[in-house]
Amino acid sequence: RVRDVLFSENGSSLTVLSEGGVQVLDVGTYERIFQVRDNTRDADIGPFGRVIAVGNPQTGKVRVWNLATNQLVSVLDHFNCEMIRWSSDGDRLMTASPKLVKLCNLSDTQEKRVLRSHRGGVAGICYSRDGNSIASTGKDRTIKIWNTKTGKVERTFDELMPTPGETISYSPDGNLLACGDYRSGTIRVFDAN
């Protein structure tokens, strides 16, 4: 069963997440260029298409692989990791589990920030295009905007979601947030400023 598909930023590869693991396909030939057979919940290709981060919630590990060499370059600890997102510059990796969000600087693989604020769990995360903010949505029906440098919540949208949010995304200019509502299947768009 396929769980998710995502194109790389430059469109040259397609990541396929399934119950059997993760594969990366070359879009021009549809040949497999990378594969990990693992209980993978999420994966994300870095913005320059050179690395992929793959999370396994059972082992509590997020592994970062070089796509050109198929070599493991880093292993990060994050138990029950369900979501992974790269910053637009490729220097930071954000991982989320039901209870918290972690920001890691990949140059030294040390955890930089642990963000806790949603009651009931984090369902969706995304970086702003400039990497200065993170938006998250949770089972508590809130949307939070975080400062990536301080790790503090800058803004909370409390009353906008009638049911828990499931997914969230910034517009390319950073002025809008779109949030998908799990139960009703609706998408709400908000002014991010």
VENKACOR-V380059 format. One record per residue. N is the residue number from 0. RES is the residue in one small letter. BURIAL is b if it has 24 or more other ideal C-beta (glycine too) atoms within 12 Angstrom, else e. Layout:
n=N res=RES burial=BURIAL
n=N res=RES burial=BURIAL
//
This chain:
n=0 res=r burial=e
n=1 res=v burial=e
n=2 res=r burial=e
n=3 res=d burial=e
n=4 res=v burial=e
n=5 res=l burial=b
n=6 res=f burial=e
n=7 res=s burial=b
n=8 res=e burial=e
n=9 res=n burial=e
n=10 res=g burial=e
n=11 res=s burial=e
n=12 res=s burial=b
n=13 res=l burial=b
n=14 res=t burial=b
n=15 res=v burial=b
n=16 res=l burial=b
n=17 res=s burial=e
n=18 res=e burial=e
n=19 res=g burial=e
n=20 res=g burial=b
n=21 res=v burial=b
n=22 res=q burial=b
n=23 res=v burial=b
n=24 res=l burial=b
n=25 res=d burial=e
n=26 res=v burial=e
n=27 res=g burial=e
n=28 res=t burial=e
n=29 res=y burial=e
n=30 res=e burial=e
n=31 res=r burial=e
n=32 res=i burial=b
n=33 res=f burial=b
n=34 res=q burial=b
n=35 res=v burial=b
n=36 res=r burial=e
n=37 res=d burial=b
n=38 res=n burial=b
n=39 res=t burial=b
n=40 res=r burial=b
n=41 res=d burial=b
n=42 res=a burial=b
n=43 res=d burial=b
n=44 res=i burial=b
n=45 res=g burial=b
n=46 res=p burial=b
n=47 res=f burial=e
n=48 res=g burial=b
n=49 res=r burial=b
n=50 res=v burial=b
n=51 res=i burial=b
n=52 res=a burial=b
n=53 res=v burial=b
n=54 res=g burial=b
n=55 res=n burial=b
n=56 res=p burial=b
n=57 res=q burial=e
n=58 res=t burial=e
n=59 res=g burial=e
n=60 res=k burial=b
n=61 res=v burial=b
n=62 res=r burial=b
n=63 res=v burial=b
n=64 res=w burial=b
n=65 res=n burial=e
n=66 res=l burial=b
n=67 res=a burial=e
n=68 res=t burial=e
n=69 res=n burial=e
n=70 res=q burial=e
n=71 res=l burial=e
n=72 res=v burial=b
n=73 res=s burial=b
n=74 res=v burial=e
n=75 res=l burial=b
n=76 res=d burial=e
n=77 res=h burial=b
n=78 res=f burial=e
n=79 res=n burial=b
n=80 res=c burial=b
n=81 res=e burial=b
n=82 res=m burial=b
n=83 res=i burial=b
n=84 res=r burial=b
n=85 res=w burial=b
n=86 res=s burial=b
n=87 res=s burial=b
n=88 res=d burial=e
n=89 res=g burial=b
n=90 res=d burial=e
n=91 res=r burial=b
n=92 res=l burial=b
n=93 res=m burial=b
n=94 res=t burial=b
n=95 res=a burial=b
n=96 res=s burial=b
n=97 res=p burial=b
n=98 res=k burial=b
n=99 res=l burial=b
n=100 res=v burial=b
n=101 res=k burial=b
n=102 res=l burial=b
n=103 res=c burial=b
n=104 res=n burial=e
n=105 res=l burial=b
n=106 res=s burial=e
n=107 res=d burial=e
n=108 res=t burial=e
n=109 res=q burial=e
n=110 res=e burial=e
n=111 res=k burial=b
n=112 res=r burial=b
n=113 res=v burial=e
n=114 res=l burial=b
n=115 res=r burial=e
n=116 res=s burial=b
n=117 res=h burial=b
n=118 res=r burial=e
n=119 res=g burial=e
n=120 res=g burial=b
n=121 res=v burial=b
n=122 res=a burial=b
n=123 res=g burial=b
n=124 res=i burial=b
n=125 res=c burial=b
n=126 res=y burial=b
n=127 res=s burial=b
n=128 res=r burial=e
n=129 res=d burial=e
n=130 res=g burial=b
n=131 res=n burial=e
n=132 res=s burial=b
n=133 res=i burial=b
n=134 res=a burial=b
n=135 res=s burial=b
n=136 res=t burial=b
n=137 res=g burial=b
n=138 res=k burial=e
n=139 res=d burial=b
n=140 res=r burial=b
n=141 res=t burial=b
n=142 res=i burial=b
n=143 res=k burial=b
n=144 res=i burial=b
n=145 res=w burial=b
n=146 res=n burial=e
n=147 res=t burial=b
n=148 res=k burial=e
n=149 res=t burial=e
n=150 res=g burial=e
n=151 res=k burial=e
n=152 res=v burial=b
n=153 res=e burial=b
n=154 res=r burial=e
n=155 res=t burial=b
n=156 res=f burial=b
n=157 res=d burial=e
n=158 res=e burial=e
n=159 res=l burial=b
n=160 res=m burial=b
n=161 res=p burial=e
n=162 res=t burial=e
n=163 res=p burial=b
n=164 res=g burial=b
n=165 res=e burial=b
n=166 res=t burial=b
n=167 res=i burial=b
n=168 res=s burial=b
n=169 res=y burial=b
n=170 res=s burial=e
n=171 res=p burial=e
n=172 res=d burial=e
n=173 res=g burial=e
n=174 res=n burial=e
n=175 res=l burial=e
n=176 res=l burial=b
n=177 res=a burial=b
n=178 res=c burial=b
n=179 res=g burial=b
n=180 res=d burial=b
n=181 res=y burial=e
n=182 res=r burial=e
n=183 res=s burial=e
n=184 res=g burial=e
n=185 res=t burial=e
n=186 res=i burial=e
n=187 res=r burial=b
n=188 res=v burial=e
n=189 res=f burial=b
n=190 res=d burial=e
n=191 res=a burial=b
n=192 res=n burial=e
//
